[in-house]
Amino acid sequence: MQNGEKQKQILVLLGSPRKKGNSTTLAQQITKGAESAGAKVETIYLNGLNIKPCQGCYACKKKDSKGCVVDDDMQSLYPKMIASDAWVIATPVYWFNMTAQTKIFMDRCFGLFDASFTVNPLYKKKIAIAMSYGDSDPFNSGCVNALRSFQDAFRYVGAKIVGMVYGSAEEPGEIASNTELLEQAEALGKKLARS
Ligand SMILES: Cc1cc2nc3c(=O)[nH]c(=O)nc-3n(C[C@H](O)[C@H](O)[C@H](O)COP(=O)(O)O)c2cc1C
């Protein structure tokens, strides 16, 4: 962080139910890099929150709406999502895509926008993605499906994906032996903090 520069606020969203899982390890490396570059990081374990799926009521799109009306833990998460400069989304591949916890979170982002997307707190938000999968190949594993979903969603709302790190691992902690990937994740954290 340069003198006089505002400290970057980064929100890390963990989409795995495993607290010490591989995607979390990657998120921790991103955090390490971001903190070393002066950013302030808060980590959210989505699986530990009460987050209901979007109910499709469109209350968030009505005139003079105050946003999502679903009364759950998203209500305390929304202000953090809005206030942060950047998000890190970490998820394993479950059945050829992101986990259900992550997808529910993504759907509930709909509540951040008004009907015309003029109210758009994701515009120019910086995003980093971290993913792990059991297969040896990002295509066969379904990792690419999730990456594509993130690309489509964040492009649609004008957010900027700063980088993606992903790799193969099965058992919790296994990804820690992939030192090259861990270095990439740490570098992504630094990039995110400086972007
Ligand atoms: C329900 C379930 C579904 C999975 N589906 C896939 C899959 O479609 N493709 C794949 O490569 N790995 C799959 N895996 C393996 C996980 O992606 C892999 O173990 C990953 O490293 C777990 O990350 P985590 O430790 O962060 O939870 C699946 C695992 C579970 C439990």
The ligand as an ORCA input file, in Angstrom:
! r2SCAN-3c Opt
* xyz 0 1
  C     -20.585    -34.211     -3.513
  C     -19.255    -34.125     -4.210
  C     -19.229    -33.957     -5.584
  C     -18.014    -33.870     -6.258
  N     -18.042    -33.696     -7.611
  C     -16.869    -33.581     -8.281
  C     -16.875    -33.380     -9.711
  O     -17.920    -33.270    -10.348
  N     -15.674    -33.271    -10.339
  C     -14.489    -33.383     -9.657
  O     -13.426    -33.304    -10.286
  N     -14.458    -33.560     -8.297
  C     -15.616    -33.655     -7.609
  N     -15.592    -33.796     -6.243
  C     -14.284    -33.774     -5.521
  C     -13.980    -32.399     -4.919
  O     -14.126    -31.364     -5.877
  C     -12.532    -32.359     -4.395
  O     -12.373    -33.303     -3.367
  C     -12.149    -30.971     -3.911
  O     -10.757    -30.873     -3.717
  C     -12.841    -30.627     -2.592
  O     -12.503    -29.324     -2.233
  P     -12.607    -28.819     -0.692
  O     -11.573    -29.622      0.044
  O     -12.320    -27.384     -0.771
  O     -13.994    -29.123     -0.229
  C     -16.799    -33.930     -5.535
  C     -16.833    -34.103     -4.137
  C     -18.045    -34.207     -3.485
  C     -18.053    -34.389     -1.982
*
